[in-house]
Amino acid sequence: MAVIKRSPKADTDSGESYVGQRIAKDFDGDIFYGTVSKYFPKDRLWKIDYDDGDKEELELEELLFALDLHMEKTKKKRKRTKKGGGTSSGVDDVSIAAVKRQVSLEKPLTTKSQSPDATAKYRISGNVDTKDFPGRVFGMTNRPIKVDILKFARNRCRVQGGHTEHPSKFPGSYESKTSFAYLMQRLSDRNYCMRALCIDGSGAEYTTYKGSANVSTAPVTWFPATSLNDHSDDETVVDACHLDLINPSNGFSLLTGENLRSAIKMSGDSVECIFINGSVSNEQGPSISAEDITSAITMCKASAVCIGLTECNLSASVLDAIASCPNLRGLIIEHCKVIIDGDNTPTDSNMAKIIRSCPHLRWCLVKSRVFGEASWCALAEKGACPDLEVLWIESRASAIREVPSFRRTETGFCLEDTVRLILREREGTLKIHKILPNHRTLISKFDDVETLSGQKRPLPSQTHMI
């Protein structure tokens, strides 16, 4: 997407430089165009004269938002019908356009009679062999990374309680890969990549890039066949992993259990995907409870195909609710907070139950200490998840239960052998895997080598990256 390059001086000192420039704003799905007609330096406000006669005054962040949207629309040569004949009713401080925008942000969730699906003809049903679907590509790619700064603004969150803000209000340079907005874009794209693989039958491509200096691992960017751009009005997707649900001033989550359940109720029995970002890393702020997550998953367990939990409170009840979804094909559990609560404390056994109860899993990405020896043993059982294509496990040693050592025992059997057995038996189906059972060992398709017990050896030819 085209991005307007502005100097810091222009943003802070030369407000007059914006006068005469064209802008565009989205009001309830309609694009309205206008011109910056005047600058008020005392209040740091810019007056906008819309083509339909309305007028509005914008703050700097709103103005930058509108300038970027106009650049995007003109770059792509998209034509929009403008409303005509409207005149201002004499309201000075709050224009008609501003009222329209506020109404659009508060509009209740509405369902659609049909959900968009760019690859509907390839939708997987039952145990269809996905090798019959054309154009399936997996693994690392050299495709360029696109920072889509207005992705969330164009596709407002259907879960109530949030607010649409310009990405510049969030930490980091909003046009760069180090911004908070792009972090949320990566999480969203990963969720929809899982959805596209599990429901549409597409492949799964990703790349890595150099992150911030304080990040030890390379961030991963996924390239979904269809993304939030295609599913913002899709009633089969309840997406609470959205920038609208984050307070830009403090990073607090705006998601509540009541609003999440309301979104599921509005979608009826059609919910196939539920994506949740609980923001538990911000310990000072609120986060959706494990009880609310359990309730939400239970509400759509009969139809749920993909579940993505990022930075959520994790309990045994949450994992058991996931295990109760018989049609589950995709699962993401990442950076979740393990709730220590007696018998409701999540353990390796709860994760193993999911593997045994959800035989149709195609995508399993778990970055949590709850995936341990029992989970690996469940995955090694005959007939367990035969269609698994993406297996991404990062399970560090935990305070609850230490992951077994990878040193060989006198009997010659240890967890390393279990992992090797799983990979060997899935050579024909497993397309992507990254396995980090503890902080010392790694089996991965990022490289053509694996490191187990500190030793590096070539991977078998069958497991080279596809």
N, C-alpha and C positions, 0 to 999 in steps of 0.2 A: 504494500500500500504506500502511496506517496505520502511523504511527511514534509511539512513545512519547516524549513531550517530558519531558526531565529537566533539572533545573538542575545546574550543576557542583557546587554544595554538596551536593546529594543524592547525587551519585556519589562524593564524596570523604569527606564527614563523616557523613552520616546513613544509615549502612547499615541501621539498624533500620527505615527507611521502606519497605524492600522486603518486610519480614516480613508474611506474610498474602497477598501477591500471587500470582496464578496464573501458571504458566509452561508451556511446551510444548517438547519436544525430539524431534528426529528420530533414531531409532535404526534403521539399516538399512531405511529406507523406512517404518517404523511411527512414528506420532506418539504420544508418551507425555505425559500431563498430570500436573502436580503442583503443590504449594504451597510457597512459601518459609516454612519453619517456625522458623528460628533464624538469628541473625547472630553470628559470632565476630569481634569487632573486632580482636583481637590478630593473627589470621592473615588478616583481610580475606576471610573465606569465608562463604558462605551455605548453610545446610542445606536440602535439598529433600526433601520427603516425596512420593513419587509415588503416584498413586491405586492402583497395583497392588501397593503394599507396599514397593517398593524405596526406597532412600535414597541421597542423593548430596550432596557438597559442591562448590559451584561458586565459581570466581573471578569477579571483577567482569565481565570481558569475556564469559565464558560465560553469566553471569546475564542481562546485557543482551541477548545473543543469544536466550536462551530467552524472555524477556519479549516481545521483538519478535515472535517466532514465534507465541506465544500470541495476541498482539493481532491478527496477520494471520489466524490460523485462526478466531478468534471473529468478526472483522470480516466475513469471507466466509461465516460460518456453515457451515463445513465440519465434518462429523461423521466421526470416526475411531473404529474399534473398538479398544478398549483390551484389552490382555492382562490376565487376572485370575489370582489364585491364586498368583502368584509371591511368594516371601518372601526376605528377605535371609539369606544363609548365614553371617552373623556377620562378614563382611569389613568393616572399619571404613574404611580409607583409600581403598580402591578398591571401589566398590559394583558390584552386578551391572549396573546401568544404564551405569556408566562402562565396564565391560568390553565390553558390547554395542556401545557407541559406538566404542570403539577397534577392535573387530573389523570394524565397518561401514566404517571409514576404510581398513582394510587389505585389504578384500575384493577379490579379483582380478577383473579385467574379465570380464564374461560377455556372451555374445551373445544377442540376442533373435530369436525365430523370425519376428517381424514388427516392422517399425519404424513408429512413429507418423508419420502424415502427414496433417495437417489438411486439405490441399488435394490429396489424391492424384488426384482425378478430373481435375485440371487439369495433371497432370504433362506436361511437354514431352518429346516423343520425336522424334528426327530433326530435320527442318526444318519442324516445324509452325509456322504463322504465329500468333504470340501475340496478334495483334489480335482473334482469334476468342475469346479468353478473357475472360469478363465481369469487371467490377469492377477493371480495371487503371487505377491512378491513379499519376501520376508528378509529381515536382518538389517544390517548397517547400510546406510545409503549416503551418498554425497550431495543429496538435494540441499539447496540453500534454505536456511532458516528464515522464516518470515515473522517479524514482530508485528502482530496485528493489534495496534494500540486501541482500536475502537471495536474489537470483537464483542466485548461484553456490553458496551454502550449500544451497539446495534441490536443486540439480542438480550433484552432485559430479562431478568430472572422471573420466572413464573411462580416461584415460591415467595409469598408475601413477607413484608417486614424489612426489605432492603431499600437501597437508594442508588440511583445511577449517578456516578461521579466521574469526572474526567480522570483518566489514569495519572495525570500529572500530580494529583492530590495525594497519591500513594508514594511510599518511599522509593528512592532510586530514580535514575533518569528514565522517564517513561517510554522513551523511544529505543531503549537498549535492552539487551538480554539480561542485564543485572537488575532490572526493575521488579517490583513486587507484582505489577500487573502482568509482566511476562511469566513470572512464576505461576500465577493462576492460569495463564493461557496454557502453559505446559501441562499442568494437572488436568485441565479440561480436555486438551487434545489426547492425552493418554487415556482418559476415560472413554472418549468417543472412538479411539482406536480399538479398544477392547470391544466396544459395542459393535463396530463395523465387522470385526473378525467373527464374533460370536453370533450375530444376527444376520448380517448381510452376506457373510462368507468371503470378505476381503482378506488381504494379507496384513502384515504388520511391519512397517518400516520405521526406523529410528536413526538418529545420529547423536553425537555428543559434541560438546564444545567446552572451551575453557571458561570456567566460572570465576567467581570472586576469589581473591587471594586467600580468604579464610575458609574456603570450601575445599576439602581434601579429595573429593571424588568428582569426576566430570559429570556435569548435569546432562540428562538425557532428554531429547526432544523427539516426540512421536509425530508421525504424519498420518492422520486418520483419513480414510477414504471419504467419510462424511463427518462433519464437526458440528459444533454449536450453531454455526451459520445455517446448517440444514435442519436442525432439530429444535430450534428455540420455541416453536409452537407445536411440537410433537407431544401429544398427550401420553404417549407410551414412555416418555422420559421425564422423571422428576429430578431436576438438576439443582442441587443445593451446594454445588461446588462452583460458586459464582462470585465474581468481584463485587456485585451489588450487595452481597451479604457480609461484607467486611467494612467496618468503620475506618475510613482513611486516616482519621486523626489519631487513633490509638491502636488500630489493628484488632479491635474486639469483634467477635462474631455477632451478627445480627440475627442468626438463625435460632428459631425456637421450635420446640417439639410440636406445639400447637399449629404453627404455620406449616411445618413439614407434613403433619398428618392431614391438614386441610388440603394441601396440594395433591396428596395421594387420593383423598376422597373425591376431589373434583375430576380426577382422571378415571375414576371408577375401577373396573376390573382389568384395565388395559395396561397397567404399569409393567413395563419390561425392564426398565433400567432405573436405578436409584443411586445417585451420586451425592455424597455428603462430605463437606469439609467442616470439621468441628473446631478448628483453630485452637487446639489445646496447648500448642506451644506458647501461646500468650497466656501465661499463668495468672496474670492480673485481671483478665477479662472473663466473661461468661462463655460457656461452651455447652452445646447440647448434651444432655445426659445420656448415659448408656441405656437407661430405661426408655427414653424417648426414641432412641435408635432401634431398640428391640421392638417397640410398638410399631414403628414405621415399617420395618422389614416384615413383621408378622402380618400387617395389613395387606401386603402385596405378595405374600409368599407363594401363592398359587400361580402367579403370572411372572414372577421375577426371573429374569434371565441374566442380568448383569448387576453386580453390587460393587460400588466403589466407596471405601471408607478411608478418608485422609485426615490425619490429626483428630481422630475421634476418641471418645472415651470407650474403652473396650472391656467388656465383661463376659463371663461365661454365658450369660443369657443372650448377648448379642451373637456370639458364635453359634449357639444352639438355634437361634432364629434363622441364621444363614443356612444351617444344616437342614432346616425344615423346608427349604425351597427345592422341590424336586426337579425343576427345569433349569437350575442354575448352570450357566456355561462360562461365566466370567466373574472373577473375584479379584479385587484389589484391597489390600489392607496395608496401609503405609503410615509409619510414624504415629501410630495410635498410642494412647496412654492406657497402660494396663491398670485396671482398677483392682486394688487389693481389698477384697471384701469376702473373706471366708470362703464358703462353698461357691460363691459367685465370682471368684477370681478365675480369669481365663487361663487355661493350661494347654499344654500340648495335646492332651486327650480330646479337648473340645475341637481343636483344629483337625485332628485325625477323624473325628466324627463327620466333619464336613466332607472330607475326601471320600469316606465310605458312603455317605448319604447322597452325594451329588456326582453320579457317575458320568454326567455329560460335560464335565469341565473341559474347556478348551484353552482357557487363559487363567493362570494362577500366579498372581504377583503378590507376594507377602513379604513385607519388610517389618517383621515383628518377632520378638522372642518366643511367641506362642507356637512357632513352627519348629519342632524339634524332632527327637528320635522317633516318637510315636507317629508323628505325621509322615516321616520318611518311610517307616515300616508299613503304614497304611497305603502309601503310594506304591510300595513294592509288591503289594498283594496282587494275585492274579486277577486280571479283569478290572483293576482300578483305573478309572479315568482313561480309557483307551484312546480318546480323541484329543488328548492334551497336546497343544501346539506351542504354547508360550508358558515356560516355567521359570519364574524369576523369584528366587528366595534369598533373602538376607536375614539371617537369624543369629543375632549375637548372644553370647552367654548372658544369662539373666540372673537376677537375684532370687527368682522363684525356683529355677531349676537349671543347673549347668548343662550346657550342650556337651555330649560325650566327646572325649578326646579323639583325635584322628590317628593317634599312634596305634600301630598294629598290636594285637594281643597275641598270646601264645596259641590261641585257636585259629589265628589268621583271619578273624572276622571282626569288623568294626563298622562304624557308620560310613566310612569311606567306601567300603565294599557295597553297602546298601545303595548309596548314591550312584555308584558305577553301574550296578545292576539295573537301576531304574533307567538310566540313560541308554544303556545297551539295548534294553528291551523296547525302547521307543525311538530307535534310530530311523524308522520309517515315517514317524508322525511328528516328532518333536522338532520344531523349526527354530525356536529361539530359547536359549537357556542361559541364565546367569545364577550361579549358586554360591552363596557365601555363608557356609554353616557357622563359622565363627570368624574372629578378626584375623586369623592366621592363614586361612585356606580359601581357595577360589577355584571354581570350575566355570568357565565362561566361553561364550562364542564371540566375545569382543575380539579375542585374538585366537590364533590357531594353536594355542598351547593351554594347558591347564596347570595349576599349581596346587598340589596336594601335599601336605606335610612338608612344605618348604621346597619340594622338588618340582622342577619344570619338565614337562614332557610333551611331545606332540600329541594332539588329539587324533583319534581314529578318523580316517578320511570321511566316513559316513557322517561325522558330526561337525564337519566344517560349516562355517556360516553359509546359509542359503541366500 
